[in-house]
């Protein structure tokens, strides 16, 4: 099958979206599909992809700059449709893009959308202006109704789409994120700590992710402060970067914890497993906004679990608790004392921690991989095309 994949993600920027795109496309290519990626410019010497790539000018994230970018995209897209002649177009949902569904309709090309959140809802919750929200609602509704199918990585998000757009519910498929099991795997904890430069005998709890409004990184520090009062020689690793990193560093300084908290800064994807393997306990703390949007951040959760890391994770929806509680210490996001107690329990009870890690590794091995996610996505696409 020939798949034209369109994204507005800048692939030079480290993070979950980039990882998802690259891992999925590699697996589709490995499964024998012909892929053309249409994306903003990126450093092709640094990121070598085993597939065809065409770039379009991308001028930035403001409203008018996006519109200009997507006008250029439309011209290049039409050229791609003529030269590449795809069987299907797969769009990673974009903001302010009213053109793709229209072009696909003209060319009678089935298109599919990967949805990571209801964008208009996110804009409203983050205090965006009325006009962008209004535009997004129109585009979102039109795209959802015009698409041949939609893929989302969260069952909670699938449910929300079905409730908001009732006549599109049968178009939505929940396809979980994968994890690169060749990269994310258990390693020798002491060797990883020595190699990176951490103290080998100390205890570490850790956070890996972006410092932004979708993650509760400040609460990671608040929890560490309380746990460190009960556990001696405890340190915190904060791996990643983002707009709220400076706020977190200031909070650490205010608490007088600068000698116990390590900010790694940006981390290459390939180096993340070694950092995770330094943790005695990993933390997945999503913000209230993200929990409402999609539930547990399964992407980061799976990477921690694949490394055999005992993990404490926030939940809001009972469905998430039921799904992950057999092998993750699930804590309600507003119950701060329970969060602290859960971390202390795992640090003090190695047998409980190792048992949890073993169950998690079994779950990941049996249920989670990028190969599985890619195959499910292609199967869903083929079934929906056949039904047209």
ABEGO torsion letter per residue (X at the ends): XBBBBBBABBAABBEAAAAAAAAAAAAAAAAGBBBBBBBBBBBAAABBBBBBBBBBBBAEABAAAAAAAAAAAAAAAAAAAAAAGBABBBBBBBBGBAAAAAAAAAAGBBBBBBBAEBAAAAAAAAGBBAAAAAAAAAAAAAAAAABABBBBABAAAAAAAAAABAAAAAABBBBBBBBBAAABBBBBAAAAAAAAGBBAABBBBBBBEBBBAABBAAAAAAAAAAAAAABBGBBBBBBEBEAAAAAAAAAAAAAGAAAABBBAEBBBAAAAAAAAAABABBBBBBBAAAAAAAEBBAAAAAAAAAAGBBBBBBBABAAAAAAAAAABBBBBAABAAAAAAAAAAAAABAAAAAAAAAAAAAAAAAABBAAAAAAAAAAAAAAAAAAX
